[in-house]
Amino acid sequence: MIRKTIIAGNWKMYKTISEAIELATKLKRGLYELEESVIDIVICPPFTALSEVAEVIADSNIRLGAQDAFWENEGAYTGEVSCRMLKDVGCSFVIVGHSERRQFFGETDETVNKKIKAALKEGLVPIMCIGETLEERERNETFKVLAHQLKEGLKGIDGNQMLKITIAYEPVWAIGTGRTATPQQAQEAHHFIRNEVKGVYGGEVADLVRIQYGGSVKPDNIAELIKQPDIDGALVGGASLKAEAFSEIVKQSYRVNS
């Protein structure tokens, strides 16, 4: 079973519109030769730059994603952005449940579930983030945390919908810290996640679901991570802000899988 690799760049709260245009243009030029049949390349700028970045990459092999969304399509929700709005601006992916949203903005498994359903309804691919904190890992609760986040976040999702979701395993202790899970640690967690999906949706669905790794991914560690049997890509943070670094991560992933 061959799952198509997915490398997504989460720009977080970085890049003005002009900076975003510059970065997107460099990525478009640097990655144009890579075949879309082998790899999905996604960039997720801040909301303010989505429209302009969409124009830059419109005729390229790079897809547009957003960093978050609200679960209602419209209403009196000051400051929120709906999945319908994201689709309208050119997005095809949306990150849901990132640990920073959970940590700083009160995101819960219940709101993650609502956002996933809203994204699917609008035809967006949700990148569902799950992962344990350092304290939870040290208490040997990694699998317990992952199982709970999967169960609650995917409540009411059927097998056909599951195939349209990408799961991102992001150990919270490795995000922005420079610490990366070893390829073995990451593979162990990814294998567990796939087995959990298998337990609910069956082997056929589990074999097709893409699970990407996130947490201090860099050009010098991506190859060993991507070679693991259950790791299907990466959700890249800091390194996605530099055209050379992100391009190298994408190209190495492409070479491993082509």
C-alpha positions in Angstrom: 0.0 0.0 0.0 1.5 3.3 -1.1 0.3 6.4 0.7 1.1 9.7 -1.0 3.6 11.8 1.0 2.4 15.1 2.4 4.7 17.9 3.6 2.9 20.9 5.0 4.4 24.2 6.2 2.8 25.9 9.2 4.0 29.5 9.1 2.3 30.3 12.4 2.2 34.1 13.3 5.0 35.1 10.9 5.2 36.9 7.6 3.5 40.1 6.4 1.8 40.0 3.1 4.9 41.1 1.2 7.1 38.6 3.0 4.5 35.9 2.4 4.5 36.7 -1.3 8.3 36.6 -1.4 8.4 33.2 0.4 5.7 31.6 -1.7 7.3 32.8 -4.9 10.7 31.3 -3.9 9.0 28.0 -3.0 7.1 27.9 -6.3 10.3 28.4 -8.2 12.3 25.9 -6.2 9.8 23.0 -6.2 8.1 23.3 -9.7 9.7 20.1 -11.0 8.2 17.8 -8.3 5.3 15.7 -9.5 2.0 16.1 -7.7 1.4 12.3 -8.1 4.2 11.7 -5.7 3.9 14.4 -3.0 1.4 16.9 -1.7 3.1 20.2 -0.8 1.0 22.5 1.4 1.8 25.9 2.8 -0.3 27.5 5.6 0.3 31.3 5.9 -1.5 33.5 8.4 -5.1 34.5 7.5 -4.0 38.0 6.3 -1.8 36.6 3.5 -4.0 33.8 2.3 -5.5 35.6 -0.7 -2.2 37.0 -2.0 -0.4 33.6 -1.5 -3.3 31.9 -3.3 -2.6 34.1 -6.4 1.1 33.3 -6.3 0.7 29.5 -6.2 -2.5 29.3 -8.3 -0.7 27.6 -11.3 1.8 25.6 -9.3 2.1 22.2 -7.5 1.7 23.8 -4.1 -1.6 23.8 -2.2 -2.9 26.4 0.2 -3.9 25.6 3.8 -5.1 27.6 6.8 -3.9 27.4 10.4 -7.3 27.1 12.0 -11.1 27.5 11.3 -14.3 28.0 13.1 -17.1 25.4 13.0 -20.0 27.6 11.9 -20.2 29.0 8.4 -21.3 32.4 9.5 -22.7 34.3 12.5 -21.9 36.7 15.3 -18.4 35.2 16.1 -16.1 38.2 16.2 -12.6 37.3 15.1 -13.4 33.9 13.7 -12.9 32.6 10.1 -15.2 29.9 8.7 -14.3 27.0 6.5 -16.5 28.4 3.7 -14.4 31.6 3.8 -11.2 29.5 3.6 -12.6 27.6 0.6 -13.5 30.9 -1.0 -10.0 32.3 -0.7 -8.5 29.2 -2.3 -7.7 26.8 0.6 -7.8 23.1 0.2 -6.3 22.2 3.6 -6.8 23.4 7.2 -4.9 22.6 10.4 -7.1 21.7 13.3 -6.3 21.2 16.9 -2.7 22.3 16.9 -1.1 22.1 20.3 -0.6 25.9 20.4 -4.3 26.3 19.9 -5.0 23.8 22.7 -2.4 25.4 25.0 -3.2 29.1 24.5 -6.7 29.4 23.1 -8.8 26.7 24.9 -9.0 24.2 22.0 -10.5 21.0 23.2 -11.1 17.6 21.6 -14.8 18.6 21.3 -14.1 21.7 19.3 -11.5 19.8 17.2 -14.3 17.4 16.3 -16.7 20.2 15.3 -14.0 21.9 13.2 -13.2 18.6 11.4 -16.8 18.1 10.5 -17.1 21.7 9.3 -14.0 21.3 7.2 -15.2 18.1 5.6 -18.6 19.6 4.8 -16.8 22.3 2.8 -14.5 19.9 1.0 -11.4 20.9 2.9 -8.8 18.4 4.1 -8.4 18.7 7.9 -4.9 18.1 9.3 -5.8 16.9 12.7 -3.1 17.5 15.3 -2.6 15.2 18.3 0.3 14.7 20.7 1.4 14.4 24.3 3.2 16.8 26.5 6.6 16.1 28.1 5.0 15.4 31.4 2.6 12.9 29.9 5.4 11.1 28.1 7.5 10.9 31.3 4.4 9.4 33.0 4.2 6.8 30.2 0.8 8.2 29.2 1.6 8.8 25.5 -0.6 6.1 24.1 -3.4 6.9 26.6 -3.4 10.5 25.5 -3.3 9.7 21.8 -6.1 7.2 22.1 -8.3 9.7 23.9 -7.6 12.5 21.4 -8.4 10.2 18.5 -11.6 8.9 20.0 -13.0 12.3 21.0 -11.7 14.2 18.0 -13.1 11.7 15.5 -16.5 11.1 17.2 -19.2 10.7 14.5 -16.7 10.4 11.6 -17.4 7.5 9.3 -15.0 5.5 7.2 -15.4 7.5 4.0 -14.8 10.8 5.9 -11.8 9.3 7.7 -10.1 8.7 4.4 -10.2 12.5 3.8 -8.5 13.4 7.1 -4.7 13.7 7.6 -3.5 13.0 11.1 -0.5 14.9 12.4 1.4 13.4 15.4 3.1 16.3 17.1 4.7 15.5 20.5 4.3 18.8 22.2 7.7 18.5 23.8 9.3 18.6 20.4 7.5 21.6 18.9 9.8 24.6 18.6 12.2 23.2 21.2 14.9 21.8 18.9 14.2 18.4 20.3 12.9 15.9 17.8 11.5 12.5 18.6 13.8 9.8 17.3 12.7 8.0 14.2 12.0 5.0 16.4 9.9 7.1 18.9 8.0 8.7 16.1 7.4 5.4 14.3 6.1 3.8 17.5 3.5 6.6 18.0 2.5 6.5 14.3 2.1 2.8 14.4 -0.1 3.1 17.5 -2.2 5.7 15.8 -2.7 3.6 12.7 -3.7 0.6 14.9 -6.2 2.8 16.7 -7.7 3.8 13.3 -7.8 0.2 12.3 -9.7 -0.8 15.5 -12.5 1.6 14.6 -12.5 1.8 10.8 -10.8 -1.5 9.7 -7.6 -2.3 8.0 -8.4 -1.0 4.6 -9.1 2.5 5.9 -6.1 2.4 8.3 -3.8 1.5 5.4 -4.9 4.5 3.4 -5.0 7.2 6.2 -2.0 9.5 6.1 -0.2 10.3 9.3 2.5 13.0 9.3 5.1 13.9 11.9 5.6 17.3 13.4 8.1 18.6 15.9 11.4 20.4 15.0 11.5 18.8 11.5 14.6 20.0 9.7 16.5 19.1 6.5 19.0 17.0 8.5 16.4 14.7 10.1 13.5 14.5 7.6 15.0 11.6 5.6 15.2 9.2 8.5 11.8 10.1 9.7 10.2 9.7 6.3 11.7 6.3 5.8 9.7 4.9 8.7 6.9 2.6 7.5 4.0 4.5 9.2 5.3 8.1 8.7 3.7 9.6 5.6 5.1 13.2 5.8 5.7 16.1 8.0 4.0 19.2 9.4 6.9 21.7 9.5 7.0 24.7 11.7 10.1 26.9 11.9 11.9 25.4 8.9 8.9 26.3 6.7 9.7 30.0 7.1 12.9 29.7 5.1 12.6 28.8 1.4 15.8 26.8 1.2 15.1 24.7 4.3 11.5 23.9 3.4 12.4 23.1 -0.2 15.1 20.8 1.0 12.7 19.0 3.3 10.2 18.6 0.5 12.9 17.4 -2.0 14.4 14.8 0.4 10.9 13.5 1.1 10.2 13.3 -2.6 13.4 11.4 -3.2 12.7 8.8 -0.5 9.2 8.1 -2.1 9.9 8.4 -5.8 
